[in-house]
Amino acid sequence: MRFMSIPPFERKIEILDFDFFVRSRLSQEIVIWPEQAFSLLGYMGWPNDPEGRAASATMMRGWIEGLRVIPPRLRQIQTDWARVADIFNTHLDLAKGGHQPRRGGSSIGKAIAVVAGSIRARGARPANLWRAWKQYKDVAHLVTAATILNLDALERTKVKSFGELGLDADRLAPFTIAMMMPDFVLSLALAFQEYGLGSTPHSREQPMLDPENLWRIAPDMNVVTVPPPVRKVSGEAIAILNARRAGNRGKAESSKITPVTTGTDTGHPSRKFLRRSRRVGPCRCLDVPGTSQVGISFARSRWWHQARRRTASTND
């Protein structure tokens, strides 16, 4: 059993109003929690490479001194993160929707079949998806959370920008999100961690995420779990599953899945997020390479409605 060595937050982080929280963080370039962000990104990018993880942390800490060096292969790393996020979130969607119970329910193989059959992006073949999953499965809960929050932030920029001093859409990427909002990433990743450790495939003894090798979030991290978004599985995705034979890792016949539009939480802001945290130096967010096209999309689903209800109950 492995726990990440990340400094716990000095106060309890409970995110009730998503829109206010995201805008308060991305309306500036100052990194509020640099030590937590550097450590988190080290695990996300180099989960089983201690030397690469240490080198990346040293590189990122150099940003406090004004250095402008970007970790190598960051574009490819984030592309693989997006593939892993698609696989993980599709697995969750299939499980929550109760699809194919006679075929053993949700599995990584089925999730990869749906992703490979629905994404038009270059390189999203089953072999590449399996490779990405194998490489980042021990931090799948983290990279999925960062990718989801990045896409959520991109949708919010379409409604309203983050201001003159904030980050625009061209500068948003999962790496940037983990840097600017490590507490939000960890809060959402906690839910994915619980799901992955509790989801055991049919006829298997081990859960979806390896209990021994997963980089777990420490219990004293001081973050409150944020429920993950759950999407409705489309008819096209169900058709891909029906055409797939059990145990077949080949690519099913591709069919285009219509993207789902993201809504924006319009609840009243919670003033608890105005409290400032201690900063370590004037560390600023750098421009980092983005990702290629991915298949994840979001609706104003249960995730949004839960956030609105929680905000309303807090303001009563």
C-alpha positions as CSV (number, residue, x, y, z in Angstrom):
1,M,0.0,0.0,0.0
2,R,1.5,3.3,-1.1
3,F,0.5,6.8,0.1
4,M,1.7,10.0,-1.7
5,S,4.1,12.2,0.3
6,I,2.3,15.5,-0.1
7,P,2.2,18.2,2.6
8,P,-1.3,18.4,4.0
9,F,-3.2,21.6,3.6
10,E,-3.1,23.9,6.6
11,R,-6.9,24.1,6.9
12,K,-9.8,22.0,5.8
13,I,-10.7,22.4,2.1
14,E,-14.4,21.9,1.4
15,I,-15.5,23.1,-2.0
16,L,-19.2,24.0,-2.1
17,D,-19.5,26.5,-4.9
18,F,-17.6,25.2,-7.9
19,D,-17.9,28.3,-10.1
20,F,-16.8,30.7,-7.5
21,F,-13.9,28.5,-6.4
22,V,-12.6,28.0,-10.0
23,R,-12.9,31.6,-10.9
24,S,-11.2,32.8,-7.8
25,R,-8.2,30.6,-8.6
26,L,-7.9,31.1,-12.3
27,S,-8.5,34.8,-12.3
28,Q,-4.8,35.2,-11.3
29,E,-1.5,33.6,-12.0
30,I,-0.3,33.1,-8.4
31,V,0.0,29.5,-7.2
32,I,-1.7,29.4,-3.8
33,W,-0.4,26.0,-2.7
34,P,3.0,25.5,-4.5
35,E,4.5,22.7,-2.4
36,Q,1.3,20.6,-2.7
37,A,1.1,21.3,-6.4
38,F,4.7,20.4,-7.1
39,S,4.5,17.1,-5.3
40,L,1.1,16.2,-6.8
41,L,2.3,16.9,-10.4
42,G,5.4,14.8,-9.7
43,Y,3.3,11.7,-8.9
44,M,0.9,12.4,-11.8
45,G,3.6,12.7,-14.4
46,W,6.2,10.2,-13.2
47,P,4.2,7.7,-11.0
48,N,6.9,4.9,-11.1
49,D,10.0,6.9,-11.9
50,P,11.4,8.3,-8.6
51,E,14.3,10.1,-10.4
52,G,12.0,11.7,-12.9
53,R,9.6,12.7,-10.1
54,A,12.5,14.4,-8.2
55,A,13.8,16.1,-11.2
56,S,10.4,17.5,-12.1
57,A,9.9,18.8,-8.6
58,T,13.3,20.6,-8.7
59,M,12.4,22.1,-12.1
60,M,9.1,23.4,-10.9
61,R,10.5,24.8,-7.7
62,G,12.9,26.8,-10.0
63,W,9.9,28.7,-11.2
64,I,9.9,30.5,-7.9
65,E,13.3,31.9,-8.9
66,G,12.0,32.9,-12.3
67,L,13.2,29.9,-14.4
68,R,11.1,29.1,-17.4
69,V,12.0,25.4,-18.0
70,I,9.1,23.1,-18.9
71,P,9.3,19.3,-18.0
72,P,10.2,17.2,-21.0
73,R,7.5,15.3,-23.0
74,L,4.7,17.3,-21.2
75,R,2.5,17.4,-24.3
76,Q,2.6,13.6,-24.6
77,I,2.1,13.1,-20.9
78,Q,-1.0,15.2,-20.9
79,T,-2.3,13.4,-24.0
80,D,-1.9,10.1,-22.1
81,W,-3.6,11.6,-19.1
82,A,-6.6,12.5,-21.3
83,R,-6.8,8.9,-22.6
84,V,-6.7,7.5,-19.0
85,A,-9.4,10.0,-18.0
86,D,-11.6,8.9,-20.8
87,I,-11.2,5.2,-19.8
88,F,-11.8,5.8,-16.1
89,N,-14.8,8.1,-16.5
90,T,-16.4,5.7,-19.1
91,H,-15.9,2.8,-16.7
92,L,-17.7,4.9,-14.0
93,D,-20.5,5.8,-16.5
94,L,-21.1,2.1,-17.4
95,A,-21.1,1.0,-13.8
96,K,-23.5,3.8,-12.6
97,G,-25.8,3.1,-15.6
98,G,-25.9,-0.6,-14.9
99,H,-25.0,-1.6,-18.4
100,Q,-24.3,-5.1,-19.6
101,P,-24.8,-6.9,-16.2
102,R,-25.1,-10.3,-18.0
103,R,-21.6,-9.7,-19.5
104,G,-20.1,-8.9,-16.2
105,G,-20.8,-5.2,-16.0
106,S,-18.3,-2.5,-16.3
107,S,-14.6,-3.3,-17.1
108,I,-11.5,-1.6,-18.4
109,G,-11.7,-3.6,-21.6
110,K,-15.3,-2.4,-22.2
111,A,-14.4,1.2,-21.4
112,I,-11.4,1.1,-23.8
113,A,-13.7,-0.4,-26.5
114,V,-16.1,2.5,-26.1
115,V,-13.4,5.2,-26.1
116,A,-11.6,3.7,-29.1
117,G,-14.8,3.4,-31.0
118,S,-16.0,7.0,-30.3
119,I,-13.0,9.3,-30.3
120,R,-11.9,10.7,-33.7
121,A,-8.5,11.9,-32.4
122,R,-5.4,10.6,-34.1
123,G,-3.7,7.9,-32.0
124,A,-6.8,6.9,-30.0
125,R,-6.4,3.2,-30.9
126,P,-6.9,0.4,-28.5
127,A,-3.2,-0.4,-28.3
128,N,-2.4,3.2,-27.4
129,L,-5.2,3.3,-24.8
130,W,-4.0,0.1,-23.2
131,R,-0.4,1.5,-23.1
132,A,-1.6,4.8,-21.5
133,W,-3.7,2.9,-18.9
134,K,-0.8,0.6,-18.0
135,Q,1.6,3.6,-17.6
136,Y,-0.7,5.8,-15.5
137,K,-3.1,3.4,-13.9
138,D,-1.5,3.9,-10.5
139,V,-2.4,7.6,-10.6
140,A,-5.6,7.2,-12.7
141,H,-7.7,8.9,-10.1
142,L,-5.5,12.0,-10.1
143,V,-5.1,12.5,-13.8
144,T,-8.8,11.9,-14.3
145,A,-9.7,14.5,-11.8
146,A,-7.3,17.1,-13.3
147,T,-8.5,16.4,-16.9
148,I,-12.2,16.7,-15.9
149,L,-11.5,20.0,-14.0
150,N,-9.6,21.3,-17.0
151,L,-12.5,20.6,-19.4
152,D,-14.8,22.2,-16.9
153,A,-12.7,25.3,-16.7
154,L,-12.6,25.5,-20.6
155,E,-16.4,25.4,-20.6
156,R,-16.6,28.2,-18.0
157,T,-14.4,30.5,-20.2
158,K,-17.1,30.2,-22.9
159,V,-19.6,31.7,-20.5
160,K,-17.3,34.3,-19.0
161,S,-13.6,34.9,-19.1
162,F,-11.4,34.7,-16.0
163,G,-10.5,38.4,-16.3
164,E,-7.6,40.4,-17.7
165,L,-5.2,39.0,-15.1
166,G,-6.6,35.5,-15.3
167,L,-5.8,32.5,-17.5
168,D,-7.4,32.3,-20.9
169,A,-8.5,29.1,-22.7
170,D,-5.2,28.8,-24.6
171,R,-3.3,28.5,-21.3
172,L,-5.5,25.9,-19.7
173,A,-4.4,22.3,-19.5
174,P,-4.6,19.5,-16.9
175,F,-1.0,20.3,-15.8
176,T,-2.0,23.9,-15.2
177,I,-5.2,22.9,-13.3
178,A,-3.2,20.7,-10.9
179,M,-0.8,23.6,-10.4
180,M,-3.4,26.2,-9.7
181,M,-6.0,24.0,-7.9
182,P,-4.3,21.0,-6.3
183,D,-6.9,21.0,-3.5
184,F,-9.8,20.7,-6.0
185,V,-7.9,17.9,-7.9
186,L,-7.3,15.9,-4.7
187,S,-10.9,16.4,-3.5
188,L,-12.3,15.0,-6.8
189,A,-9.6,12.4,-7.0
190,L,-10.7,11.1,-3.5
191,A,-14.0,10.1,-5.0
192,F,-12.4,8.3,-7.9
193,Q,-10.0,6.6,-5.5
194,E,-12.9,5.2,-3.5
195,Y,-14.7,4.1,-6.6
196,G,-11.6,2.4,-8.2
197,L,-10.7,0.5,-5.0
198,G,-14.3,-0.6,-4.5
199,S,-15.1,-1.7,-8.1
200,T,-14.2,-5.3,-8.7
201,P,-14.7,-6.7,-12.2
202,H,-16.7,-9.8,-12.7
203,S,-14.7,-13.1,-12.1
204,R,-11.8,-11.1,-10.7
205,E,-10.5,-10.8,-7.2
206,Q,-8.6,-7.5,-7.6
207,P,-10.5,-4.2,-7.9
208,M,-10.2,-1.9,-10.8
209,L,-7.3,0.0,-9.2
210,D,-4.4,-2.1,-7.7
211,P,-4.6,-1.7,-3.9
212,E,-0.9,-2.4,-3.5
213,N,0.5,-0.1,-6.2
214,L,-2.0,2.8,-6.3
215,W,-0.7,6.1,-5.1
216,R,-3.3,6.9,-2.5
217,I,-4.2,10.2,-1.1
218,A,-3.2,10.3,2.6
219,P,-6.1,10.5,5.1
220,D,-4.7,13.6,6.7
221,M,-4.6,15.6,3.4
222,N,-7.4,17.8,4.9
223,V,-9.7,17.8,1.8
224,V,-13.4,16.9,1.6
225,T,-14.5,14.5,-1.2
226,V,-16.2,16.1,-4.2
227,P,-18.7,13.7,-5.9
228,P,-17.6,12.9,-9.5
229,P,-19.7,13.7,-12.6
230,V,-21.8,10.8,-14.0
231,R,-22.8,11.0,-17.6
232,K,-25.6,9.1,-19.4
233,V,-24.1,6.5,-21.7
234,S,-25.2,7.2,-25.3
235,G,-26.9,4.8,-27.7
236,E,-23.9,4.8,-29.9
237,A,-21.7,3.7,-27.0
238,I,-24.1,0.9,-26.1
239,A,-24.0,-0.2,-29.8
240,I,-20.2,-0.5,-29.6
241,L,-20.5,-2.6,-26.5
242,N,-23.1,-4.9,-28.0
243,A,-20.9,-5.4,-31.0
244,R,-17.9,-6.3,-28.8
245,R,-17.1,-9.9,-28.0
246,A,-16.0,-10.6,-24.4
247,G,-12.2,-10.5,-24.1
248,N,-11.8,-8.8,-27.5
249,R,-9.3,-5.9,-27.2
250,G,-9.7,-5.0,-30.9
251,K,-11.2,-1.8,-32.1
252,A,-15.0,-1.9,-32.5
253,E,-16.6,-0.3,-35.5
254,S,-16.3,3.5,-35.0
255,S,-19.4,5.6,-34.6
256,K,-19.5,9.2,-33.8
257,I,-20.9,10.2,-30.4
258,T,-22.5,13.5,-30.1
259,P,-20.7,15.7,-27.5
260,V,-22.7,16.8,-24.5
261,T,-22.7,20.5,-23.7
262,T,-21.4,21.6,-20.3
263,G,-23.6,23.8,-18.1
264,T,-22.2,26.3,-15.6
265,D,-23.1,26.5,-11.9
266,T,-24.8,29.8,-11.2
267,G,-25.2,29.5,-7.5
268,H,-24.3,32.3,-5.1
269,P,-20.6,32.4,-4.2
270,S,-19.5,31.1,-0.9
271,R,-17.4,33.7,0.8
272,K,-15.3,31.1,2.7
273,F,-13.1,31.0,-0.4
274,L,-12.0,34.6,0.1
275,R,-9.7,33.4,2.8
276,R,-6.1,33.5,1.6
277,S,-3.6,30.7,2.1
278,R,0.1,31.1,2.9
279,R,2.2,31.3,-0.2
280,V,5.7,30.2,-0.7
281,G,7.3,32.9,-2.9
282,P,5.8,34.6,-6.0
283,C,5.4,31.4,-8.0
284,R,3.4,32.0,-11.2
285,C,1.7,29.7,-13.6
286,L,3.7,29.0,-16.8
287,D,2.3,28.4,-20.2
288,V,2.4,24.6,-20.8
289,P,1.6,22.6,-23.9
290,G,-2.0,21.5,-24.2
291,T,-3.5,18.1,-25.1
292,S,-4.8,16.7,-28.3
293,Q,-8.5,16.2,-28.8
294,V,-10.2,13.9,-26.2
295,G,-13.6,12.4,-25.9
296,I,-14.7,13.4,-22.4
297,S,-17.6,15.9,-22.3
298,F,-20.0,16.9,-19.6
299,A,-23.6,17.7,-19.0
300,R,-25.4,19.6,-16.3
301,S,-25.6,16.3,-14.7
302,R,-25.8,15.0,-11.1
303,W,-22.4,16.6,-10.4
304,W,-23.8,20.1,-11.0
305,H,-27.1,19.6,-9.2
306,Q,-25.3,18.1,-6.1
307,A,-23.1,21.2,-6.0
308,R,-26.0,23.5,-6.2
309,R,-27.9,21.7,-3.5
310,R,-24.9,21.7,-1.2
311,T,-24.4,25.4,-1.8
312,A,-28.0,26.2,-1.1
313,S,-28.0,24.2,2.1
314,T,-24.9,26.0,3.3
315,N,-26.4,29.5,2.6
316,D,-29.7,28.7,4.5
